[in-house]
Amino acid sequence: MGEFDNKVAIVTGSTSGIGEATARLLVAAGAKVILNSSSSVEAGKVLATELGNSTCYHRADVSSESECIGMVEATLETFGQLDILVNNAGYTQLIPHHDLGSVSEEVFRRVIDVNLFGTWYLSRAAVTALKASGDGNIVNITSVAGLRAVGSSIPYSVSKAAINHLTRLMANVLGPEIRVNAVAPGLVATPWTETWDAIHEAVAERAPLGRSATPEDCAAAVLGILRAGYQTGDVVVVDGGLTLA
């Protein structure tokens, strides 16, 4: 018997990085998982085939409320219930914070639409099913960029700060049926950051644990929250102690 047998999860942005690692851990622990992405459809189908009958891939752009509603409906049609929602899908562009002129309205709106509205739309669409679970959980993947003046761009950091506060606000009103928490990673070694050698080296020098996070580190934090039945409204930092300095 797996620890998460009889649990069904949606993990958005789960064809790579933190989302994929989280989906893999949940499946290994017995859960059934809806995999999701907005564009990497082939990768999603390949991953679903690899993970077997415990998974199903569903393409959806979380910035569309109707597609979020459709993903929840598809989950219920496929697996009959929904117990866990991991809001991991995100978007950013690498723009130095001092370069205000390079932040176009189009970029700012796209970041907010995916990161903030995507989290809001899907969480709201899932509330009824999560309440019916009896042990509903929402875990939002945010960032230390939402806690400090760092991050890939100002729009990204603003969006993550908003999600951190949304996490607390929703936790306050959805208990006791649903717990709402967030995982806020520091720098994570993913395909997106694989060319950031100087930044990874700087993190390794400053962080007490001496390295950047891996997707598996972040996924482990998600499962830790799911196991902690008396935890809600928390933003759990996963940065190897970097922000202690």
C-alpha positions in Angstrom: 0.0 0.0 0.0 1.3 3.4 -0.9 1.1 6.4 1.4 -1.1 8.3 -1.1 -3.2 5.4 -2.3 -6.8 6.6 -3.1 -5.6 10.2 -3.6 -6.0 12.1 -6.9 -3.8 15.1 -7.7 -3.5 17.7 -10.4 0.0 19.0 -10.9 0.2 21.8 -13.4 3.4 22.5 -15.4 4.3 18.8 -14.8 6.3 17.9 -18.0 9.6 19.1 -16.5 11.3 20.5 -13.5 9.5 20.8 -10.1 6.2 19.8 -11.6 7.6 16.6 -13.1 9.5 15.7 -9.9 6.4 16.3 -7.8 4.2 14.1 -10.1 6.8 11.3 -10.0 6.9 11.4 -6.2 3.1 11.3 -5.9 2.8 8.4 -8.3 5.6 6.5 -6.5 3.6 7.1 -3.2 0.4 5.6 -4.7 -1.5 8.7 -6.0 -3.2 9.1 -9.3 -2.0 12.2 -11.1 -3.3 14.5 -13.9 -0.2 15.8 -15.7 -0.5 19.1 -17.4 1.2 21.7 -19.6 0.1 24.3 -22.0 2.5 23.6 -24.9 4.8 20.6 -24.3 2.1 18.1 -25.3 4.3 15.4 -26.6 6.5 15.4 -23.5 3.3 15.2 -21.4 2.1 12.2 -23.3 5.4 10.4 -23.1 5.6 11.0 -19.3 2.0 9.7 -18.9 2.9 6.6 -20.8 6.1 6.1 -18.7 4.2 6.5 -15.4 1.4 4.2 -16.4 -2.3 3.9 -15.6 -1.9 6.1 -12.5 -1.6 9.2 -14.7 -3.3 11.0 -17.5 -2.1 14.0 -19.5 -4.4 17.0 -19.9 -3.3 20.0 -22.0 -4.6 23.3 -20.6 -3.4 26.9 -20.4 -4.1 27.9 -16.7 -4.4 31.5 -17.7 -7.8 30.6 -19.2 -10.5 30.1 -16.6 -12.5 27.9 -18.9 -9.6 25.6 -19.5 -9.0 25.4 -15.7 -12.6 24.4 -15.2 -12.3 21.9 -18.0 -9.2 20.3 -16.3 -11.0 19.8 -13.1 -14.0 18.3 -14.9 -11.7 16.0 -16.8 -10.0 14.9 -13.6 -13.4 14.0 -12.0 -14.4 12.2 -15.2 -11.2 10.2 -15.3 -10.5 9.4 -11.6 -13.8 10.3 -9.9 -12.3 12.7 -7.3 -9.8 15.4 -6.6 -7.8 15.6 -3.3 -4.6 17.5 -4.2 -3.9 20.5 -6.4 -0.3 21.6 -7.0 -0.2 24.9 -8.8 3.2 24.8 -10.4 2.7 26.2 -13.9 4.5 29.5 -14.4 5.9 31.9 -16.8 8.7 34.5 -16.8 11.2 36.3 -18.9 14.7 37.2 -17.8 14.8 41.0 -17.5 17.3 42.8 -15.2 15.4 44.7 -12.5 17.0 48.0 -13.3 15.9 47.8 -16.9 12.4 49.1 -16.3 12.0 50.1 -20.0 12.2 46.5 -21.1 9.2 45.4 -19.1 6.4 45.7 -21.7 2.8 45.7 -20.7 2.4 42.5 -22.8 5.1 40.7 -20.7 3.8 42.0 -17.4 0.3 40.9 -18.2 1.3 37.5 -19.4 3.3 36.8 -16.3 0.4 37.9 -14.1 -2.1 36.0 -16.2 -0.3 32.7 -15.9 1.3 32.9 -12.5 -1.4 34.7 -10.4 -4.6 34.3 -12.4 -3.7 30.7 -13.2 -3.3 29.9 -9.6 -6.6 31.7 -8.7 -8.7 30.2 -11.6 -7.6 26.6 -11.0 -7.9 26.8 -7.2 -11.3 28.3 -7.3 -12.4 25.7 -9.9 -11.2 22.9 -7.7 -12.7 24.1 -4.4 -15.9 22.1 -4.6 -14.1 18.8 -5.4 -11.4 19.4 -2.8 -14.0 20.1 -0.1 -15.8 16.8 -1.0 -12.4 15.0 -0.6 -12.5 15.4 3.2 -8.7 16.0 3.0 -8.3 18.6 0.4 -4.9 20.3 -0.2 -3.7 23.1 -2.4 0.1 23.6 -2.6 1.3 26.7 -4.6 4.8 26.8 -6.0 6.0 30.3 -5.5 9.6 31.6 -5.0 11.8 33.4 -2.6 11.5 36.2 -5.2 8.1 36.8 -3.7 9.7 37.4 -0.3 12.8 39.4 -1.3 13.8 41.8 -4.0 15.3 39.2 -6.2 14.1 37.1 -9.2 14.2 36.7 -12.9 12.2 39.9 -13.5 10.1 42.4 -11.6 6.8 41.1 -13.0 7.8 37.5 -11.9 8.7 38.6 -8.4 5.5 40.6 -8.0 3.4 37.6 -9.2 5.0 35.3 -6.7 4.5 37.8 -3.8 0.9 38.0 -4.8 0.6 34.2 -4.7 2.2 34.0 -1.3 -0.5 36.3 0.1 -3.2 34.6 -1.9 -2.1 31.4 -0.2 -2.6 32.9 3.3 -5.9 34.5 2.3 -7.4 31.2 0.9 -6.1 29.2 3.8 -7.9 31.5 6.1 -11.3 30.9 4.5 -11.1 27.3 3.2 -10.3 25.5 6.4 -11.0 23.0 7.8 -12.0 21.2 4.6 -9.0 22.4 2.6 -5.5 23.3 3.6 -3.6 25.8 1.5 0.2 26.2 1.7 3.1 27.2 -0.6 6.6 26.1 -1.4 9.0 29.0 -2.1 12.2 27.7 -3.7 15.3 29.7 -4.2 17.4 29.0 -7.3 16.6 25.6 -8.7 18.7 23.6 -11.2 16.4 23.1 -14.1 16.7 23.4 -17.9 15.7 27.1 -17.5 18.7 27.8 -15.3 21.2 25.4 -16.8 23.3 28.2 -18.4 23.3 30.3 -15.2 26.7 29.0 -14.1 27.8 32.2 -12.3 24.6 32.4 -10.3 24.7 28.7 -9.3 28.3 29.2 -8.2 27.3 32.3 -6.1 24.5 30.3 -4.5 26.9 27.5 -3.7 29.3 29.9 -2.0 26.6 31.7 0.1 24.0 29.1 1.0 24.8 27.0 4.1 23.9 23.8 2.3 26.4 24.7 -0.5 24.3 24.2 -3.7 21.2 25.2 -5.6 18.0 23.3 -5.1 17.0 20.4 -7.3 13.5 19.8 -8.5 13.4 16.7 -6.2 14.2 19.0 -3.2 11.1 21.1 -4.0 8.9 18.0 -4.6 9.9 16.6 -1.3 8.8 19.8 0.4 5.4 19.5 -1.4 5.0 16.0 0.0 6.1 17.1 3.4 3.3 19.7 3.4 0.8 17.1 2.3 1.8 14.9 5.2 1.6 17.7 7.8 -2.1 17.6 8.6 -2.1 20.6 10.9 -0.3 23.0 8.6 -2.1 25.7 6.6 -1.3 29.2 5.4 2.4 28.6 5.4 5.0 29.6 2.8 7.8 27.1 3.2 11.1 28.3 1.9 13.3 25.8 0.2 16.6 27.6 -0.5 19.3 25.7 1.4 19.4 28.6 3.9 20.4 31.2 1.3 18.0 33.8 2.6 19.4 33.5 6.1 22.2 35.9 5.0 
